[in-house]
């Protein structure tokens, strides 16, 4: 009897242990079931009263626009019910929306089509909130960047490369430009390279009083074409667009100003001593337009103030650097003749206050950290709200500071990365926070930083995580090549320092992004969890050339793009390979885009260090990439041929010893498939064996349908066989 009871107890204990056993992360969890996808709040718009805001709520068709209170969280009303929006007996699904300045109308974007990374076109509709009347903005082709005038009586937009506005009082469409032509002239929107590298998308702005529109005109007639093929029919479709590669001709860009009162257009005169016009900003005076330009090397920044009446210009700000100047954030105050601008002139990105004539009033912030975003200026209190890396390069926090540099205060108090969206009165902000181990936590805070209520806590994701074997992401710093580099390490939960583990390195390594950040990642982070469960140690290190550690650290790669990044990652691999628990004969590396370039370069130049590399959408020859990005760091191929040749992997294929998996989307408009095609030819000519996989009709992101699951399954299988 005792034996029976004992057996029964043992069986129950085993059953409990099995029921509590933690699961390993599967690829289906990540890319099919989206088990770890964390919600945020989308489509936030602050209302004029500063007490309420709206956001989008997904419904069966489109989205409803819901009005909430900042303070108590109550749902005040459904301002726009998507089911009520009918046109031609069909529901107009809301993709995006915006309110007019007086909040009497809303612009509804529907049937949105993505064009490139940021650009899109939509069918736009005007919705009158009081009468609930819906009317289509324009007939014919879809429109781009529809924007209300400041007085809410007009809407400007781009259609077929021309700029238009619609007078809502008379329902009259006015065509401002007539010379727009595909492949030749673009009015009010940007060309491919400005969009990708200068993040300039909407290329027109209303004046503060709504009487003028300043706009870009791109003449891309002399820019060479690139073509993409899509394999859907018996014969492939071909899409052609202008893409200026390193050393090649750019669009000729000018700024024009259209006066709605006189129906006249002038070309703003800032001379011809520029290659790029990077930004335009109206001042608090609708007769004064600020135009920022750069030379081709991007080493000289100039800001001219153009008087629209006389069409004369005055140079009010200038900055030069022996390497290159970063594009600043510029804000003109509405109640003073002053502007706020960011600069790295002291070695770190900080805020400066100038008067309208260009006289420095005050450096507002300083220190060995970076301003990463400016949210706005509350001019009544003289307070600037911004995001910075003051707590450390792997973190981001929300701060406030007076325009005179006093009373700086940290407003976010949670670990990791915080980003804010402020109310129009700057009394409240919606804070989105996350860390490496905690998914997005969205709260309403007042402008002292006090948390008022929680909007999203992603408790469902947090609870699901409890059922999985999750490795901790351990942050550290490494002394590599006499530089302190930020890093993280992930080890199996049953880690045994007496065992030997294969090492898998994740890299990006280019300017504009850090892989070592204390923030949530719903995808790659969980792929690394899957690999850790297979017995790999996974690490990532931010090399020289990445953000977060000042201008000298980031710009140290000048004229040798990829050289020091590769050297750092090879030394990182050697460091880990020398640890007692790493099998130095099994070191692998993976990256995408610049990271794919870097993983390729490491495998070739570190042939005795790396056993395996996976490169997705890599640049293999810097001559193949666009000119704004490449020349910023390298000058032109004509000026710096050795820098281009020595740091292009295609010229080092004879060094290949390890396993190489090369992957690319065949419709990549950014890093062209040419990079992989030419690399393939070079490897064949060198008689080097490797594995190559192409995704037809896929762009730089390689996604859609089952694609990501297929991609990550392929990469995982490759690693299990070859590392």
C-alpha positions as CSV (number, residue, x, y, z in Angstrom):
1,X,0.0,0.0,0.0
2,X,2.8,2.4,0.9
3,X,4.5,1.6,-2.4
4,X,1.3,2.4,-4.3
5,X,0.9,5.7,-2.5
6,X,4.6,6.6,-3.0
7,X,4.3,5.8,-6.7
8,X,1.2,7.9,-7.0
9,X,2.9,10.9,-5.4
10,X,6.0,10.5,-7.7
11,X,3.7,10.4,-10.7
12,X,2.0,13.6,-9.6
13,X,5.2,15.4,-9.0
14,X,6.5,14.4,-12.4
15,X,3.2,15.7,-13.9
16,X,3.5,19.0,-12.1
17,X,7.1,19.4,-13.3
18,X,6.1,18.7,-16.9
19,X,3.2,21.1,-16.7
20,X,5.5,23.8,-15.4
21,X,8.3,23.1,-17.9
22,X,9.2,26.3,-19.8
23,X,8.9,26.3,-23.6
24,X,11.6,27.2,-26.0
25,X,10.8,30.0,-28.4
26,X,9.9,28.6,-31.9
27,X,10.1,30.4,-35.2
28,X,6.4,30.0,-35.6
29,X,6.0,31.9,-32.3
30,X,7.9,34.8,-33.8
31,X,6.8,34.9,-37.5
32,X,3.5,33.1,-37.7
33,X,1.7,33.6,-34.4
34,X,3.3,36.9,-33.4
35,X,3.3,35.7,-29.8
36,X,5.6,38.4,-28.6
37,X,4.2,41.3,-30.6
38,X,3.7,44.2,-28.3
39,X,1.0,46.9,-28.8
40,X,1.4,50.6,-28.6
41,X,-1.0,53.5,-29.3
42,X,-1.3,54.6,-32.9
43,X,-2.6,57.8,-34.6
44,X,-2.3,60.1,-31.6
45,X,-3.5,63.7,-32.2
46,X,-3.6,66.3,-29.4
47,X,-6.7,68.5,-29.4
48,X,-6.5,72.3,-29.1
49,X,-7.9,72.4,-25.5
50,X,-4.9,70.4,-24.3
51,X,-7.1,68.2,-22.2
52,X,-8.1,65.7,-24.8
53,X,-6.4,63.6,-27.5
54,X,-7.6,61.2,-30.2
55,X,-6.2,57.9,-31.4
56,X,-7.1,55.1,-33.8
57,X,-9.0,52.1,-32.7
58,X,-9.0,49.2,-35.2
59,X,-12.5,48.0,-36.3
60,X,-13.8,45.6,-38.9
61,X,-13.2,48.0,-41.8
62,X,-10.5,50.6,-41.1
63,X,-10.3,52.5,-37.8
64,X,-12.5,54.6,-35.6
65,X,-11.1,57.9,-34.3
66,X,-11.7,58.0,-30.5
67,X,-11.5,61.0,-28.2
68,X,-10.0,60.5,-24.8
69,X,-9.1,62.6,-21.7
70,X,-5.5,62.9,-20.7
71,X,-6.4,63.1,-17.0
72,X,-8.9,60.5,-16.3
73,X,-8.6,58.2,-19.3
74,X,-12.3,58.3,-20.1
75,X,-13.5,57.6,-23.6
76,X,-15.3,60.9,-24.3
77,X,-16.7,60.1,-27.7
78,X,-16.1,58.4,-31.0
79,X,-15.3,61.5,-33.1
80,X,-15.3,59.6,-36.4
81,X,-17.0,56.3,-36.7
82,X,-15.5,54.6,-39.7
83,X,-18.7,52.7,-40.6
84,X,-20.4,56.1,-41.2
85,X,-17.9,57.1,-43.9
86,X,-19.6,56.2,-47.1
87,X,-18.6,57.1,-50.6
88,X,-20.0,55.6,-53.8
89,X,-21.9,53.2,-51.5
90,X,-18.7,51.8,-50.0
91,X,-17.1,52.3,-46.6
92,X,-14.0,54.5,-46.8
93,X,-11.5,52.8,-44.5
94,X,-9.5,55.2,-42.4
95,X,-5.7,54.5,-42.7
96,X,-4.7,57.9,-41.3
97,X,-6.2,61.2,-40.4
98,X,-5.5,64.8,-39.4
99,X,-7.6,67.6,-38.1
100,X,-7.8,71.2,-39.4
101,X,-6.5,73.9,-37.1
102,X,-10.0,74.8,-35.9
103,X,-10.9,71.1,-35.5
104,X,-14.0,71.5,-37.7
105,X,-12.8,69.1,-40.3
106,X,-10.7,66.0,-40.7
107,X,-8.6,64.8,-43.6
108,X,-9.0,61.1,-44.1
109,X,-6.4,59.0,-45.9
110,X,-7.7,55.7,-47.4
111,X,-6.5,53.0,-49.8
112,X,-2.9,54.0,-49.0
113,X,-0.2,52.6,-51.2
114,X,3.4,52.6,-50.0
115,X,5.9,53.9,-52.6
116,X,9.4,53.8,-51.0
117,X,10.5,53.7,-47.3
118,X,8.5,56.7,-46.1
119,X,6.4,57.9,-49.1
120,X,2.9,56.9,-49.9
121,X,-0.2,58.0,-51.9
122,X,-3.8,57.8,-50.8
123,X,-7.4,58.6,-51.7
124,X,-8.1,61.6,-49.5
125,X,-11.5,62.7,-48.2
126,X,-12.7,65.8,-46.3
127,X,-14.9,65.0,-43.3
128,X,-16.9,67.8,-41.7
129,X,-17.4,66.8,-38.1
130,X,-20.5,68.8,-37.3
131,X,-22.6,67.8,-40.4
132,X,-20.8,64.4,-40.9
133,X,-20.5,65.3,-44.6
134,X,-17.8,63.3,-46.5
135,X,-16.4,64.5,-49.8
136,X,-13.5,63.4,-52.0
137,X,-10.6,65.7,-52.1
138,X,-9.7,65.2,-55.8
139,X,-10.6,63.0,-58.7
140,X,-8.2,61.0,-60.8
141,X,-4.8,59.7,-59.5
142,X,-4.2,59.2,-55.8
143,X,-2.7,62.2,-53.9
144,X,0.3,62.6,-51.7
145,X,0.7,64.6,-48.4
146,X,-2.6,66.4,-48.3
147,X,-2.3,69.1,-45.7
148,X,-4.8,71.7,-44.3
149,X,-3.9,75.4,-44.5
150,X,-3.5,77.1,-41.1
151,X,-6.9,78.7,-41.5
152,X,-8.6,75.4,-42.4
153,X,-10.2,76.7,-45.5
154,X,-7.8,75.1,-48.0
155,X,-5.9,71.8,-48.6
156,X,-2.6,71.5,-50.5
157,X,-1.5,68.2,-52.0
158,X,0.7,66.6,-54.7
159,X,-0.7,64.6,-57.7
160,X,1.1,63.4,-60.7
161,X,4.3,65.3,-59.7
162,X,2.4,68.6,-59.5
163,X,1.3,70.7,-56.6
164,X,-2.3,71.6,-56.1
165,X,-4.6,73.2,-53.5
166,X,-8.3,73.0,-53.1
167,X,-10.3,75.9,-51.8
168,X,-12.9,74.3,-49.6
169,X,-15.2,77.3,-49.5
170,X,-15.9,77.1,-53.2
171,X,-14.8,73.5,-53.7
172,X,-12.4,74.7,-56.4
173,X,-9.2,72.9,-57.3
174,X,-6.2,75.1,-58.3
175,X,-3.2,73.6,-60.0
176,X,-0.1,75.5,-58.9
177,X,2.5,73.8,-61.1
178,X,2.1,72.3,-64.6
179,X,5.6,71.0,-65.4
180,X,5.5,67.9,-63.3
181,X,6.5,64.8,-65.3
182,X,7.5,61.3,-64.2
183,X,11.3,60.9,-64.4
184,X,11.9,64.6,-65.0
185,X,10.2,67.2,-62.7
186,X,8.8,66.7,-59.2
187,X,6.9,69.5,-57.4
188,X,6.1,69.3,-53.7
189,X,7.5,65.8,-53.1
190,X,11.0,64.5,-53.0
191,X,13.1,62.3,-55.2
192,X,14.3,58.9,-54.0
193,X,17.6,59.8,-52.5
194,X,16.3,62.9,-50.6
195,X,13.6,60.6,-49.1
196,X,16.0,57.8,-48.1
197,X,18.9,59.8,-46.9
198,X,17.6,63.2,-45.8
199,X,14.2,61.9,-44.6
200,X,12.5,64.6,-46.7
201,X,9.2,63.3,-47.9
202,X,6.6,66.1,-48.0
203,X,8.4,68.8,-49.8
204,X,6.0,71.8,-49.3
205,X,5.0,74.0,-46.4
206,X,2.2,76.5,-45.7
207,X,3.2,79.9,-44.4
208,X,1.9,80.7,-40.9
209,X,-0.9,82.9,-42.3
210,X,-1.9,80.5,-45.0
211,X,-1.3,82.9,-47.9
212,X,1.8,81.2,-49.3
213,X,3.1,77.7,-50.0
214,X,6.9,77.1,-50.2
215,X,7.8,74.0,-52.2
216,X,10.7,72.0,-53.6
217,X,11.1,71.5,-57.4
218,X,13.3,68.6,-58.3
219,X,14.7,68.4,-61.8
220,X,15.9,64.8,-62.1
221,X,16.3,64.8,-65.9
222,X,20.0,64.2,-65.7
223,X,19.9,61.5,-62.9
224,X,20.5,58.0,-64.2
225,X,17.7,55.4,-64.0
226,X,17.5,52.2,-62.1
227,X,15.0,49.5,-62.8
228,X,13.3,46.8,-60.7
229,X,11.6,43.7,-62.2
230,X,8.5,42.1,-60.7
231,X,7.8,38.5,-61.7
232,X,4.0,38.2,-61.5
233,X,2.9,37.6,-65.1
234,X,4.1,35.9,-68.3
235,X,6.4,38.8,-68.9
236,X,7.8,40.7,-65.8
237,X,6.7,44.2,-64.9
238,X,9.4,46.8,-64.8
239,X,9.5,49.8,-62.5
240,X,12.0,52.5,-63.4
241,X,13.1,55.3,-61.1
242,X,16.0,57.8,-60.7
243,X,18.7,56.7,-58.4
244,X,22.0,58.7,-58.1
245,X,24.9,56.3,-57.2
246,X,28.2,57.5,-55.7
247,X,29.9,60.0,-57.9
248,X,26.9,60.4,-60.2
249,X,24.7,63.4,-61.0
250,X,22.0,64.6,-58.5
251,X,18.7,66.2,-59.1
252,X,18.9,70.0,-59.5
253,X,16.8,71.4,-56.6
254,X,15.2,74.8,-56.2
255,X,12.7,76.3,-53.8
256,X,9.7,78.2,-55.1
257,X,7.1,80.2,-53.2
258,X,3.5,80.4,-54.5
259,X,1.3,83.4,-53.4
260,X,-2.4,82.4,-53.2
261,X,-3.4,86.1,-53.1
262,X,-1.7,87.1,-56.4
263,X,-1.5,83.6,-58.0
264,X,2.2,84.2,-58.7
265,X,5.2,82.0,-58.1
266,X,8.8,83.1,-57.4
267,X,12.0,81.2,-57.2
268,X,13.7,81.8,-53.9
269,X,17.2,83.2,-54.6
270,X,20.0,81.8,-52.4
271,X,22.6,81.8,-55.1
272,X,24.0,78.6,-56.7
273,X,26.7,77.6,-54.2
274,X,25.0,74.4,-53.0
275,X,24.3,70.8,-54.0
276,X,21.5,69.9,-51.5
277,X,18.7,71.9,-50.0
278,X,18.1,69.9,-46.8
279,X,15.3,71.8,-45.1
280,X,12.9,74.7,-45.4
281,X,11.2,76.5,-42.5
282,X,8.9,79.4,-42.3
283,X,9.8,81.9,-39.5
284,X,7.1,83.6,-37.4
285,X,6.8,86.0,-40.4
286,X,5.0,84.8,-43.5
287,X,7.3,87.0,-45.6
288,X,10.5,85.2,-44.3
289,X,11.5,81.7,-45.3
290,X,14.6,79.9,-44.0
291,X,16.4,77.7,-46.5
292,X,19.2,75.3,-45.3
293,X,21.6,74.0,-47.9
294,X,24.8,71.9,-48.1
295,X,27.7,71.4,-50.4
296,X,28.2,68.0,-52.0
297,X,30.7,66.8,-49.4
298,X,28.1,67.8,-46.7
299,X,30.8,69.5,-44.8
300,X,29.3,73.0,-45.1
301,X,25.8,73.9,-43.8
302,X,24.3,77.3,-44.7
303,X,21.0,78.8,-43.7
304,X,19.7,81.7,-45.7
305,X,16.7,83.9,-44.7
306,X,14.8,84.8,-47.8
307,X,12.6,87.9,-47.9
308,X,9.7,86.9,-50.1
309,X,8.7,90.5,-51.0
310,X,12.1,91.5,-52.3
311,X,13.3,88.0,-53.1
312,X,16.6,88.9,-51.4
313,X,18.4,86.5,-49.0
314,X,20.7,86.9,-46.0
315,X,23.1,84.3,-44.7
316,X,22.2,83.9,-41.0
317,X,23.8,80.6,-39.9
318,X,26.8,78.6,-41.1
319,X,28.5,75.6,-39.8
320,X,31.5,73.7,-41.2
321,X,33.3,70.5,-40.3
322,X,36.4,68.9,-41.7
323,X,34.4,65.7,-42.2
324,X,30.7,66.2,-42.4
325,X,27.9,68.1,-40.7
326,X,24.8,66.4,-39.4
327,X,21.4,67.7,-40.5
328,X,20.1,69.8,-37.6
329,X,16.7,70.0,-36.0
330,X,15.5,73.7,-36.4
331,X,12.6,75.3,-34.7
332,X,11.6,79.0,-35.2
333,X,9.8,80.5,-32.3
334,X,6.3,81.9,-33.0
335,X,6.4,84.8,-30.6
336,X,10.0,85.9,-30.8
337,X,12.5,86.5,-33.6
338,X,14.6,83.5,-32.5
339,X,15.3,80.0,-33.6
340,X,16.5,76.8,-31.9
341,X,19.0,74.6,-33.7
342,X,21.0,71.4,-32.9
343,X,24.7,71.1,-33.6
344,X,27.7,68.9,-32.8
345,X,30.1,71.9,-32.7
346,X,31.3,71.0,-29.2
347,X,31.6,67.3,-30.1
348,X,28.1,66.2,-29.0
349,X,24.6,67.0,-30.4
350,X,23.2,69.8,-28.4
351,X,20.7,72.7,-28.6
352,X,21.6,76.3,-29.3
353,X,19.4,79.4,-29.3
354,X,20.0,82.2,-31.9
355,X,18.3,85.4,-32.8
356,X,16.8,85.8,-36.3
357,X,20.0,87.5,-37.5
358,X,22.2,84.5,-36.5
359,X,23.6,85.9,-33.3
360,X,24.2,83.2,-30.6
361,X,22.1,83.8,-27.5
362,X,22.7,80.6,-25.5
363,X,24.0,77.0,-25.7
364,X,21.0,75.4,-24.0
365,X,22.4,72.0,-23.3
366,X,25.9,70.6,-22.9
367,X,27.7,67.4,-21.7
368,X,29.1,64.2,-23.1
369,X,25.7,62.9,-24.3
370,X,23.4,63.6,-27.3
371,X,20.1,65.3,-28.0
372,X,18.2,62.6,-30.0
373,X,14.9,64.4,-30.5
374,X,13.2,67.8,-29.8
375,X,9.5,67.5,-29.1
376,X,8.8,71.2,-29.1
377,X,8.9,74.5,-27.2
378,X,6.3,75.8,-24.8
379,X,6.9,79.4,-25.5
380,X,4.6,80.6,-22.6
381,X,6.8,79.0,-20.0
382,X,10.0,79.2,-22.1
383,X,10.5,75.4,-21.8
384,X,12.0,73.0,-24.3
385,X,11.0,69.3,-24.2
386,X,13.4,66.8,-25.7
387,X,14.8,63.3,-25.7
388,X,18.5,62.5,-24.9
389,X,21.0,59.8,-24.1
390,X,22.1,61.5,-20.9
391,X,21.5,58.4,-18.8
392,X,23.8,56.4,-21.1
393,X,24.2,55.6,-24.8
394,X,22.0,52.5,-24.6
395,X,19.1,54.5,-23.0
396,X,16.8,57.4,-24.0
397,X,14.9,59.6,-21.7
398,X,12.5,62.6,-21.9
399,X,13.6,65.9,-20.4
400,X,12.6,69.5,-20.0
401,X,14.8,72.6,-19.8
402,X,14.4,76.3,-19.9
403,X,15.5,78.2,-23.0
404,X,18.1,79.9,-20.8
405,X,19.6,76.5,-19.9
406,X,18.2,76.3,-16.4
407,X,15.9,73.9,-14.6
408,X,16.7,70.8,-16.5
409,X,14.5,67.9,-15.4
410,X,14.3,64.2,-16.3
411,X,10.6,63.5,-16.9
412,X,10.8,59.8,-17.7
413,X,11.6,57.5,-14.8
414,X,11.6,54.0,-16.2
415,X,14.6,52.0,-17.3
416,X,15.3,51.7,-21.0
417,X,14.0,53.8,-23.9
418,X,11.3,56.4,-23.5
419,X,9.7,58.5,-26.2
420,X,7.0,61.2,-25.8
421,X,4.1,62.8,-27.7
422,X,3.1,66.1,-26.0
423,X,-0.2,67.8,-25.8
424,X,-0.6,71.0,-27.7
425,X,-0.3,73.0,-24.4
426,X,2.6,70.8,-23.2
427,X,0.8,70.1,-20.0
428,X,0.7,66.3,-20.7
429,X,2.6,63.8,-22.7
430,X,2.0,60.2,-23.7
431,X,5.2,58.3,-22.8
432,X,6.1,55.0,-24.6
433,X,8.7,53.1,-22.7
434,X,10.3,49.7,-23.1
435,X,13.5,47.8,-22.1
436,X,15.2,44.7,-23.3
437,X,13.0,42.6,-21.0
438,X,9.8,44.6,-20.7
439,X,7.5,45.3,-23.7
440,X,6.0,48.7,-24.5
441,X,4.5,50.4,-21.5
442,X,2.4,53.4,-22.5
443,X,1.3,56.0,-20.0
444,X,-0.1,59.5,-19.7
445,X,2.2,61.8,-17.7
446,X,2.0,65.4,-16.7
447,X,4.8,67.8,-17.6
448,X,6.5,67.2,-14.3
449,X,6.9,63.6,-15.2
450,X,4.2,62.3,-12.8
451,X,2.4,59.2,-14.2
452,X,-1.4,59.8,-14.3
453,X,-2.6,56.6,-15.9
454,X,-1.6,53.6,-17.9
455,X,-2.8,53.2,-21.5
456,X,-1.0,50.0,-22.5
457,X,1.0,47.6,-20.3
458,X,1.1,44.6,-22.7
459,X,0.3,42.3,-19.7
460,X,-0.7,39.6,-22.2
461,X,2.8,39.5,-23.6
462,X,4.3,39.7,-20.1
463,X,2.2,36.7,-19.0
464,X,3.1,34.7,-22.1
465,X,6.8,35.3,-21.5
466,X,6.4,33.5,-18.2
467,X,5.8,30.3,-20.0
468,X,9.0,30.5,-22.1
469,X,12.7,29.9,-21.3
470,X,14.0,33.4,-21.8
471,X,17.7,34.2,-21.7
472,X,18.7,37.5,-20.1
473,X,20.3,40.1,-22.3
474,X,23.3,41.1,-20.2
475,X,24.7,44.6,-21.0
476,X,28.4,45.4,-20.7
477,X,31.3,47.4,-22.2
478,X,34.4,46.0,-23.9
479,X,37.7,47.7,-24.4
480,X,38.3,47.0,-28.1
481,X,41.1,48.8,-30.1
482,X,41.4,51.3,-27.2
483,X,37.7,52.2,-27.4
484,X,35.0,51.4,-24.9
485,X,32.3,49.6,-26.9
486,X,28.8,48.9,-25.7
487,X,27.8,45.2,-25.9
488,X,25.2,42.7,-24.8
489,X,25.5,38.9,-24.3
490,X,22.8,36.2,-24.2
491,X,23.6,32.8,-22.8
492,X,21.6,29.6,-22.5
493,X,19.6,29.3,-19.2
494,X,21.5,26.1,-18.4
495,X,24.8,27.8,-19.1
496,X,27.8,25.9,-17.8
497,X,31.1,27.8,-17.9
498,X,33.0,24.5,-18.1
499,X,31.4,23.8,-21.5
500,X,32.3,25.2,-24.9
501,X,29.6,27.1,-26.8
502,X,29.5,28.4,-30.4
503,X,29.4,32.2,-30.7
504,X,26.9,34.0,-32.9
505,X,27.4,37.7,-33.5
506,X,24.7,40.2,-34.6
507,X,25.9,43.4,-36.3
508,X,24.6,46.5,-37.9
509,X,27.5,48.9,-37.2
510,X,26.5,51.8,-39.4
511,X,25.7,55.4,-38.6
512,X,22.1,56.1,-37.6
513,X,21.5,52.9,-35.6
514,X,22.6,51.1,-32.5
515,X,22.0,47.3,-31.9
516,X,23.0,47.7,-28.3
517,X,20.0,49.5,-26.9
518,X,18.0,48.7,-23.8
519,X,14.7,48.5,-25.6
520,X,12.1,46.0,-26.7
521,X,12.4,44.0,-29.9
522,X,9.5,41.7,-30.9
523,X,11.4,39.8,-33.6
524,X,15.2,39.5,-33.8
525,X,15.5,39.3,-30.0
526,X,13.3,36.2,-30.0
527,X,15.2,34.7,-32.9
528,X,18.2,35.0,-30.7
529,X,16.3,33.3,-27.9
530,X,15.6,30.5,-30.3
531,X,19.3,30.2,-31.1
532,X,20.3,30.4,-27.5
533,X,17.9,27.4,-26.8
534,X,19.9,25.6,-29.5
535,X,23.1,26.1,-27.5
536,X,24.6,29.3,-29.0
537,X,25.9,32.3,-27.1
538,X,24.7,35.4,-28.9
539,X,26.4,38.8,-28.7
540,X,26.2,42.2,-30.3
541,X,28.6,45.1,-30.1
542,X,28.3,48.7,-31.3
543,X,31.6,49.5,-33.1
544,X,33.1,52.8,-34.0
545,X,30.9,54.7,-36.4
546,X,27.7,54.1,-34.5
547,X,25.6,56.6,-32.6
548,X,25.5,57.5,-29.0
549,X,29.1,58.3,-28.2
550,X,29.7,61.7,-29.8
551,X,30.9,63.0,-33.1
552,X,34.5,61.9,-32.9
553,X,33.5,58.3,-32.2
554,X,30.9,58.3,-35.0
555,X,33.0,60.2,-37.6
556,X,36.2,58.3,-37.0
557,X,35.4,56.2,-40.0
558,X,35.6,59.1,-42.5
559,X,36.9,58.2,-46.0
560,X,37.4,54.6,-44.8
561,X,33.8,53.4,-44.5
562,X,33.8,49.9,-43.2
563,X,37.5,49.7,-42.3
564,X,37.4,50.4,-38.6
565,X,33.9,48.9,-38.2
566,X,35.3,45.6,-39.5
567,X,38.5,45.8,-37.4
568,X,36.4,46.3,-34.3
569,X,34.1,43.4,-35.0
570,X,37.0,41.1,-35.7
571,X,38.6,42.1,-32.4
572,X,35.3,41.5,-30.7
573,X,35.2,38.0,-32.1
574,X,38.8,37.3,-31.0
575,X,38.0,38.5,-27.5
576,X,35.0,36.2,-27.1
577,X,36.8,33.3,-28.8
578,X,39.5,33.6,-26.1
579,X,37.0,33.1,-23.3
580,X,37.0,29.7,-21.7
581,X,33.4,28.9,-22.5
582,X,33.5,29.8,-26.2
583,X,34.5,27.4,-28.9
584,X,36.9,29.6,-30.9
585,X,36.5,27.4,-34.0
586,X,32.8,28.1,-34.2
587,X,32.3,31.8,-34.5
588,X,29.5,33.1,-36.8
589,X,28.2,36.6,-37.7
590,X,24.9,37.9,-39.1
591,X,23.8,41.3,-40.4
592,X,21.3,43.0,-42.7
593,X,21.9,46.0,-45.0
594,X,25.0,47.7,-43.5
595,X,25.1,44.8,-41.2
596,X,25.2,42.5,-44.2
597,X,28.0,44.5,-45.6
598,X,29.8,44.2,-42.3
599,X,29.2,40.5,-41.8
600,X,30.6,39.9,-45.3
601,X,33.6,42.1,-44.7
602,X,34.4,40.3,-41.4
603,X,34.2,36.8,-43.0
604,X,36.6,37.9,-45.7
605,X,39.1,40.1,-43.7
606,X,38.8,37.9,-40.6
607,X,38.9,34.6,-42.5
608,X,40.9,32.9,-39.7
609,X,38.4,34.1,-37.1
610,X,34.9,33.5,-38.5
611,X,33.6,30.1,-39.6
612,X,30.2,31.3,-40.9
613,X,28.6,34.5,-42.0
614,X,25.0,35.4,-43.1
615,X,24.5,38.6,-45.1
616,X,21.1,39.9,-46.0
617,X,20.8,42.7,-48.5
618,X,24.4,43.8,-48.2
619,X,26.3,46.5,-50.0
620,X,29.2,44.7,-51.6
621,X,30.7,47.7,-53.6
622,X,30.3,51.2,-52.3
623,X,30.2,52.5,-55.9
624,X,26.8,50.7,-56.2
625,X,25.1,52.7,-53.3
626,X,23.5,56.1,-53.4
627,X,25.6,59.3,-53.4
628,X,24.2,61.2,-50.4
629,X,24.9,58.4,-48.0
630,X,28.1,57.1,-49.4
631,X,29.8,60.5,-50.2
632,X,28.9,61.8,-46.7
633,X,31.5,59.3,-45.3
634,X,33.7,58.7,-48.4
635,X,33.6,61.7,-50.7
636,X,33.2,60.6,-54.3
637,X,34.8,57.5,-55.9
638,X,36.8,59.9,-58.2
639,X,38.2,61.7,-55.1
640,X,38.8,58.6,-52.9
641,X,39.2,55.5,-55.1
642,X,41.4,53.7,-52.7
643,X,38.8,54.1,-49.9
644,X,36.1,52.7,-52.1
645,X,38.2,49.8,-53.4
646,X,39.8,48.7,-50.1
647,X,36.5,48.7,-48.2
648,X,34.3,47.0,-50.8
649,X,33.9,43.2,-50.1
650,X,33.7,42.4,-53.7
651,X,37.4,43.1,-54.0
652,X,38.3,40.6,-51.3
653,X,36.5,37.5,-52.4
654,X,39.8,35.5,-52.8
655,X,40.1,35.6,-49.0
656,X,36.9,33.6,-48.4
657,X,37.5,30.4,-46.3
658,X,34.3,30.0,-44.3
659,X,30.7,29.3,-44.9
660,X,28.8,32.2,-46.6
661,X,25.1,32.6,-47.0
662,X,24.1,35.6,-49.2
663,X,20.5,36.6,-49.3
664,X,18.8,39.5,-51.2
665,X,15.3,40.7,-52.3
666,X,15.3,41.1,-56.0
667,X,13.1,44.2,-55.9
668,X,15.3,46.1,-53.4
669,X,15.1,49.8,-54.3
670,X,17.6,50.7,-51.6
671,X,20.5,48.3,-51.7
672,X,20.1,47.0,-55.3
673,X,20.2,43.3,-56.1
674,X,23.2,44.3,-58.3
675,X,25.3,44.1,-55.1
676,X,24.5,40.4,-54.7
677,X,24.6,39.6,-58.5
678,X,28.0,41.1,-58.8
679,X,29.3,39.5,-55.6
680,X,28.0,36.2,-56.9
681,X,30.0,36.7,-60.1
682,X,33.1,37.6,-58.3
683,X,32.9,34.6,-56.0
684,X,32.3,32.3,-59.0
685,X,35.3,33.8,-60.8
686,X,37.4,33.2,-57.7
687,X,36.1,29.6,-57.6
688,X,34.7,30.1,-54.1
689,X,31.8,27.9,-52.9
690,X,29.0,29.7,-51.1
691,X,25.2,29.6,-50.8
692,X,23.0,32.3,-52.3
693,X,19.2,32.8,-52.0
694,X,17.0,35.4,-53.7
695,X,13.5,36.6,-52.9
696,X,11.6,37.6,-56.1
697,X,9.4,40.8,-55.8
698,X,10.7,41.6,-52.3
699,X,12.3,44.9,-51.3
700,X,14.9,45.7,-48.7
701,X,12.7,44.5,-45.9
702,X,12.0,41.0,-47.4
703,X,8.6,40.6,-45.8
704,X,5.0,39.8,-46.7
705,X,3.0,36.6,-46.3
706,X,5.1,33.6,-45.3
707,X,8.4,35.3,-46.3
708,X,9.9,36.1,-42.9
709,X,9.2,32.7,-41.5
710,X,10.8,31.1,-44.6
711,X,13.8,33.5,-44.3
712,X,14.5,32.8,-40.6
713,X,13.9,29.1,-41.0
714,X,16.5,29.0,-43.8
715,X,19.0,31.0,-41.8
716,X,18.5,28.9,-38.7
717,X,18.9,25.7,-40.6
718,X,22.1,27.1,-42.2
719,X,23.5,27.9,-38.8
720,X,22.7,24.5,-37.4
721,X,24.5,22.9,-40.3
722,X,27.5,25.2,-40.5
723,X,28.2,26.6,-37.0
